[in-house]
Amino acid sequence: MHTYPLFYRVLLAVFLLLASIQSGFAESANGKQLYIQHCSVCHGDKGAGGVGVPLNLESFQSSISDHYLAQTIKLGRFGRTMPSFKRLGDKKINAIIKYVRTFSSAKPARFSSRHIKGDIQQGEKIFKSRCASCHGDHGQGGKGTGVTFSRPRDLSIIPPALNNASFLASASDEMIKHTLIRGRDGTPMNSFLKQGLSEKDINNVVAYIRNFEKTAPKTHPKEHLVPVIVEESPYSLEKTLDNLKKAVVGKNFRIIREQTLDNGLVDKNKQNHKQVILYFCNFQFLNESLALDPRIGLFLPCRVTVIQDGDKVKVMAINPLRLSKVFNNNELDNACKSMTDLYTEIIEEATL
């Protein structure tokens, strides 16, 4: 298996949503325009949240600094759904922040960078009894996507990951302490003081969270996986497509349609019939996968592309297991692995 650059044209339609999040189109530093293009798909047009956390809560806006927002936009959230937008540059990032601040009348918080001392072991005990049920037993964050029908109904938002290198690089000790003291109105996060904890207890929890810096992963375990499954076929394009259809049906999938890669993008008489996509589906598998996470719809129904490039015929498909790294839903990995295995078997059968 190896990568093939032409794939990024082949599956253009699959990446439309991801491209809307991560594209680098030329733009002016218009905060609203930038926010709509890069942020609204997850955080909502008015910051009400969705897949991403709500940004318009007054308790949120009053407990974060502009520096925290800037770092979050630059670094993203490693291993979670929030990508890095560092390439936008300071001017555009600051324009986005200015627009986000219009969602609330709350004044931005200002925090020092001083280190808060505390007893890490005591902080761990409190964290496990007070925080782990939402943020995970090791601070890995809540499960699910933030999309209503794929998350627990009692959670208004998915609790963020605290054992996260980019979060820890963005949040100061004082900001974390402030959040623990005040809580977040409109979320399940309640004030620790109102729960009966002392300031000393809170300092201990801050020290424990800061200690995550020693263990927070900085590379994703799926980062080494190829993004594309590709094989060269010894057959003609027509014979390869015929083999592909037989392999698909043999795996109990139904063929939905066959179309050129550029279908809908160019005039019908200008379509390139040497670049063809075959769509197929097993509806039971589709429904089970969508129930785990609706975002898997980005690469469903299944599709394999066949391209004749000169005298070579290439068969290729997206690697779902590699794409699953952008989700924060571990249960989805098994479904993505099944899809990757399926694509590999079908492509190998068609090219043997």
C-alpha positions as CSV (number, residue, x, y, z in Angstrom):
1,M,0.0,0.0,0.0
2,H,1.2,3.5,-0.7
3,T,-0.1,7.0,-1.1
4,Y,-1.0,8.6,-4.4
5,P,-1.3,12.4,-4.6
6,L,-4.1,12.3,-7.2
7,F,-6.4,10.9,-4.5
8,Y,-6.9,14.4,-3.1
9,R,-8.7,15.3,-6.3
10,V,-10.5,11.9,-6.4
11,L,-12.3,12.3,-3.0
12,L,-12.9,16.0,-3.2
13,A,-16.5,15.6,-2.3
14,V,-15.7,13.5,0.8
15,F,-13.5,16.3,2.2
16,L,-15.9,19.2,1.7
17,L,-16.8,19.6,5.4
18,L,-13.2,19.1,6.5
19,A,-12.1,21.6,3.9
20,S,-14.5,24.1,5.2
21,I,-12.9,23.8,8.6
22,Q,-9.2,23.7,7.5
23,S,-9.1,25.4,4.1
24,G,-6.6,28.2,3.5
25,F,-8.4,30.3,1.0
26,A,-7.4,33.9,0.7
27,E,-9.5,36.1,2.9
28,S,-9.5,39.5,4.4
29,A,-9.3,39.8,8.2
30,N,-13.1,40.0,8.6
31,G,-13.8,38.3,11.9
32,K,-17.4,37.3,11.1
33,Q,-16.5,35.9,7.7
34,L,-13.5,34.0,9.1
35,Y,-15.6,32.6,12.0
36,I,-18.4,31.5,9.6
37,Q,-15.9,29.8,7.3
38,H,-13.7,28.1,9.9
39,C,-15.7,27.9,13.2
40,S,-19.4,27.9,12.7
41,V,-19.6,24.3,11.5
42,C,-18.8,23.1,15.0
43,H,-19.6,26.0,17.3
44,G,-22.7,27.3,15.6
45,D,-23.4,30.5,13.7
46,K,-23.9,32.4,17.0
47,G,-21.6,30.4,19.1
48,A,-24.3,28.2,20.7
49,G,-22.3,25.1,20.2
50,G,-22.9,21.7,18.6
51,V,-20.0,19.4,18.0
52,G,-17.9,22.1,19.5
53,V,-18.4,23.7,22.9
54,P,-20.7,26.7,23.2
55,L,-18.8,30.0,23.0
56,N,-21.6,32.4,23.8
57,L,-22.1,31.5,27.5
58,E,-21.4,34.5,29.7
59,S,-19.7,32.2,32.3
60,F,-17.4,31.0,29.6
61,Q,-16.5,34.4,28.1
62,S,-15.9,35.9,31.5
63,S,-13.6,33.1,32.5
64,I,-11.2,33.1,29.5
65,S,-8.7,35.5,28.3
66,D,-8.0,36.6,24.7
67,H,-4.6,34.9,25.1
68,Y,-6.4,31.6,25.8
69,L,-8.6,31.9,22.8
70,A,-5.7,32.8,20.6
71,Q,-3.7,29.8,21.8
72,T,-6.6,27.5,21.4
73,I,-7.2,28.6,17.8
74,K,-3.5,28.3,17.0
75,L,-2.9,25.0,18.6
76,G,-6.3,23.3,18.3
77,R,-7.0,20.4,20.6
78,F,-4.7,17.5,19.9
79,G,-6.5,14.3,19.4
80,R,-9.9,16.0,19.6
81,T,-12.1,17.5,16.9
82,M,-10.6,21.0,17.2
83,P,-7.9,21.4,14.5
84,S,-5.1,23.9,14.6
85,F,-5.5,27.2,12.7
86,K,-2.0,28.5,13.2
87,R,-1.7,29.1,9.4
88,L,-4.3,31.9,9.6
89,G,-1.8,34.1,11.3
90,D,-2.2,36.5,14.2
91,K,-4.2,39.2,12.3
92,K,-7.0,36.8,11.3
93,I,-7.0,35.0,14.6
94,N,-7.4,38.2,16.4
95,A,-10.2,39.2,14.1
96,I,-12.0,35.9,14.9
97,I,-11.5,36.5,18.7
98,K,-13.0,40.0,18.3
99,Y,-16.0,38.6,16.6
100,V,-16.4,35.8,19.2
101,R,-16.5,38.4,21.9
102,T,-19.6,39.9,20.4
103,F,-21.5,36.8,21.5
104,S,-21.5,38.1,25.1
105,S,-21.3,41.3,27.0
106,A,-19.0,39.7,29.5
107,K,-15.6,41.3,29.8
108,P,-12.5,39.1,28.9
109,A,-10.7,37.7,31.9
110,R,-7.1,38.6,32.6
111,F,-4.9,36.0,34.3
112,S,-1.2,36.0,35.3
113,S,1.0,33.1,34.3
114,R,2.1,32.4,37.9
115,H,2.3,28.7,38.9
116,I,-0.1,27.6,41.6
117,K,1.3,25.2,44.2
118,G,-0.6,22.3,45.5
119,D,-0.5,18.7,46.7
120,I,-0.7,16.6,43.5
121,Q,-1.7,13.4,45.3
122,Q,-4.6,15.1,47.2
123,G,-5.6,16.8,43.9
124,E,-5.8,13.4,42.2
125,K,-8.1,12.1,44.9
126,I,-10.5,15.0,44.5
127,F,-10.3,14.8,40.7
128,K,-11.3,11.2,40.7
129,S,-14.2,11.8,43.0
130,R,-15.4,15.1,41.6
131,C,-14.2,15.5,38.0
132,A,-13.6,12.0,36.5
133,S,-17.2,11.2,35.9
134,C,-17.3,14.0,33.3
135,H,-13.7,14.6,32.2
136,G,-12.6,11.0,32.2
137,D,-10.6,9.0,34.8
138,H,-7.3,10.3,33.4
139,G,-8.6,13.7,32.1
140,Q,-9.1,12.4,28.6
141,G,-12.4,14.2,28.1
142,G,-16.0,13.2,27.6
143,K,-17.1,10.6,25.1
144,G,-19.1,11.2,22.0
145,T,-19.3,14.0,19.5
146,G,-21.6,16.7,21.0
147,V,-24.2,15.8,18.5
148,T,-27.5,15.2,20.3
149,F,-28.5,11.7,19.3
150,S,-24.9,10.3,19.7
151,R,-24.3,11.5,23.2
152,P,-25.7,11.1,26.7
153,R,-28.9,13.1,27.0
154,D,-27.9,14.5,30.4
155,L,-24.9,16.3,29.1
156,S,-25.5,19.7,27.5
157,I,-22.0,19.7,26.1
158,I,-19.2,17.1,25.9
159,P,-16.7,17.8,28.8
160,P,-13.3,18.9,27.3
161,A,-10.1,16.9,27.7
162,L,-7.8,18.3,30.4
163,N,-5.0,15.8,29.9
164,N,-4.3,17.4,26.6
165,A,-1.0,19.1,25.5
166,S,-2.6,21.9,23.6
167,F,-5.2,22.7,26.4
168,L,-2.4,22.8,29.0
169,A,-0.3,25.1,26.7
170,S,-3.3,27.5,26.4
171,A,-4.7,27.6,29.9
172,S,-2.9,29.2,32.8
173,D,-3.1,27.8,36.4
174,E,-5.1,30.9,37.4
175,M,-7.6,30.3,34.6
176,I,-8.1,26.7,35.7
177,K,-8.5,27.8,39.3
178,H,-11.0,30.5,38.3
179,T,-13.1,28.0,36.4
180,L,-13.1,25.6,39.4
181,I,-14.1,28.4,41.8
182,R,-16.8,29.9,39.6
183,G,-18.0,26.9,37.6
184,R,-19.7,27.4,34.2
185,D,-23.3,28.4,34.2
186,G,-25.3,26.6,31.5
187,T,-23.1,23.5,31.7
188,P,-22.8,20.6,34.2
189,M,-19.7,22.3,35.6
190,N,-20.6,23.6,39.1
191,S,-18.6,25.8,41.4
192,F,-16.2,23.8,43.7
193,L,-16.7,26.3,46.4
194,K,-20.5,25.7,46.3
195,Q,-19.8,22.0,46.5
196,G,-18.0,22.6,49.8
197,L,-14.4,22.4,48.7
198,S,-11.8,24.9,50.1
199,E,-9.4,27.0,48.1
200,K,-6.6,24.7,49.3
201,D,-8.5,21.8,47.7
202,I,-8.9,23.7,44.5
203,N,-5.2,24.5,44.4
204,N,-4.5,20.8,44.8
205,V,-6.7,20.0,41.8
206,V,-5.0,22.7,39.7
207,A,-1.6,21.1,40.6
208,Y,-2.9,17.7,39.6
209,I,-4.2,19.0,36.2
210,R,-1.0,20.8,35.6
211,N,0.9,17.6,36.3
212,F,-0.8,16.1,33.2
213,E,1.9,18.0,31.2
214,K,4.3,15.1,32.0
215,T,2.1,12.5,30.3
216,A,-0.1,14.3,27.8
217,P,0.5,12.7,24.4
218,K,1.9,14.9,21.6
219,T,1.5,12.6,18.7
220,H,-1.6,10.7,17.6
221,P,-1.3,6.9,17.5
222,K,-2.9,6.8,14.0
223,E,-0.6,9.6,12.7
224,H,1.6,7.0,11.0
225,L,-1.2,5.4,9.0
226,V,-1.4,6.2,5.3
227,P,-4.4,8.5,4.5
228,V,-5.1,6.6,1.3
229,I,-5.3,2.9,0.3
230,V,-3.9,2.5,-3.2
231,E,-3.1,-0.5,-5.5
232,E,-2.1,-0.6,-9.1
233,S,-4.2,-2.8,-11.3
234,P,-2.7,-5.1,-13.9
235,Y,-6.0,-4.9,-15.9
236,S,-7.6,-2.3,-18.1
237,L,-9.9,0.3,-16.4
238,E,-13.0,-1.5,-17.7
239,K,-11.8,-4.9,-16.5
240,T,-10.8,-3.4,-13.1
241,L,-14.2,-1.9,-12.6
242,D,-15.8,-5.2,-13.4
243,N,-13.6,-7.0,-10.9
244,L,-14.4,-4.3,-8.4
245,K,-18.1,-4.7,-8.8
246,K,-17.9,-8.5,-8.3
247,A,-15.7,-8.0,-5.2
248,V,-18.2,-5.5,-3.7
249,V,-21.2,-7.8,-4.3
250,G,-19.2,-10.7,-2.9
251,K,-18.9,-8.7,0.4
252,N,-22.7,-8.4,0.7
253,F,-22.7,-4.7,-0.4
254,R,-25.2,-3.2,-2.8
255,I,-23.9,-1.1,-5.7
256,I,-25.5,2.3,-5.6
257,R,-24.1,4.0,-8.7
258,E,-21.1,4.5,-10.9
259,Q,-20.0,8.0,-12.0
260,T,-17.1,10.0,-13.2
261,L,-15.0,11.8,-10.7
262,D,-15.8,15.2,-12.1
263,N,-19.6,14.5,-12.4
264,G,-21.4,17.7,-11.5
265,L,-18.2,19.7,-11.6
266,V,-17.9,20.0,-15.4
267,D,-20.3,19.8,-18.4
268,K,-21.4,16.3,-19.1
269,N,-19.7,16.2,-22.4
270,K,-16.4,17.2,-20.8
271,Q,-16.4,14.5,-18.1
272,N,-13.3,12.3,-17.8
273,H,-14.4,8.7,-18.2
274,K,-11.0,7.5,-17.2
275,Q,-11.6,8.6,-13.6
276,V,-14.6,6.7,-12.1
277,I,-16.0,6.4,-8.6
278,L,-18.0,3.3,-7.6
279,Y,-20.5,3.9,-4.7
280,F,-21.8,0.9,-2.7
281,C,-23.5,0.4,0.7
282,N,-24.6,-2.2,3.3
283,F,-27.4,-0.4,5.0
284,Q,-27.2,-2.3,8.2
285,F,-23.5,-1.3,8.5
286,L,-24.4,2.3,7.6
287,N,-27.1,2.5,10.3
288,E,-24.9,1.0,13.0
289,S,-22.1,3.3,12.1
290,L,-24.2,6.4,12.1
291,A,-25.6,5.5,15.5
292,L,-22.1,5.5,16.8
293,D,-21.2,8.9,15.3
294,P,-23.1,10.8,12.6
295,R,-19.9,12.4,11.4
296,I,-19.0,9.0,9.9
297,G,-21.3,10.2,7.1
298,L,-18.3,12.2,5.8
299,F,-17.1,9.0,4.2
300,L,-20.3,7.0,3.8
301,P,-21.6,5.4,1.6
302,C,-18.5,3.5,0.8
303,R,-16.7,4.4,-2.4
304,V,-13.7,3.2,-4.4
305,T,-12.1,5.2,-7.2
306,V,-10.5,3.8,-10.3
307,I,-8.2,6.1,-12.4
308,Q,-6.3,5.5,-15.6
309,D,-3.2,7.7,-15.6
310,G,-1.3,7.1,-18.8
311,D,-0.8,3.4,-19.1
312,K,-1.4,2.7,-15.4
313,V,-4.7,2.0,-13.7
314,K,-4.9,2.9,-10.0
315,V,-7.6,1.7,-7.5
316,M,-7.9,3.8,-4.4
317,A,-10.0,4.6,-1.3
318,I,-9.8,6.7,1.7
319,N,-8.4,5.1,4.8
320,P,-11.2,5.4,7.4
321,L,-9.0,4.4,10.3
322,R,-6.7,7.3,9.6
323,L,-9.6,9.7,9.4
324,S,-11.0,8.5,12.7
325,K,-8.2,10.3,14.5
326,V,-10.1,13.5,14.0
327,F,-13.0,12.2,16.1
328,N,-13.1,11.9,19.9
329,N,-15.1,8.8,19.9
330,N,-13.1,5.6,20.6
331,E,-16.1,3.4,19.9
332,L,-16.0,4.6,16.3
333,D,-12.5,3.2,15.8
334,N,-13.8,-0.4,15.5
335,A,-16.2,0.6,12.7
336,C,-13.5,2.6,10.9
337,K,-11.1,-0.4,11.2
338,S,-13.8,-2.6,9.7
339,M,-14.2,-0.2,6.8
340,T,-10.4,0.0,6.3
341,D,-10.2,-3.8,6.2
342,L,-13.1,-4.0,3.8
343,Y,-11.6,-1.5,1.4
344,T,-8.3,-3.3,1.5
345,E,-9.9,-6.7,0.8
346,I,-12.1,-5.4,-2.1
347,I,-9.2,-3.5,-3.7
348,E,-6.9,-6.5,-3.4
349,E,-9.5,-8.8,-4.9
350,A,-10.1,-6.4,-7.8
351,T,-6.4,-6.1,-8.7
352,L,-5.2,-9.7,-8.2
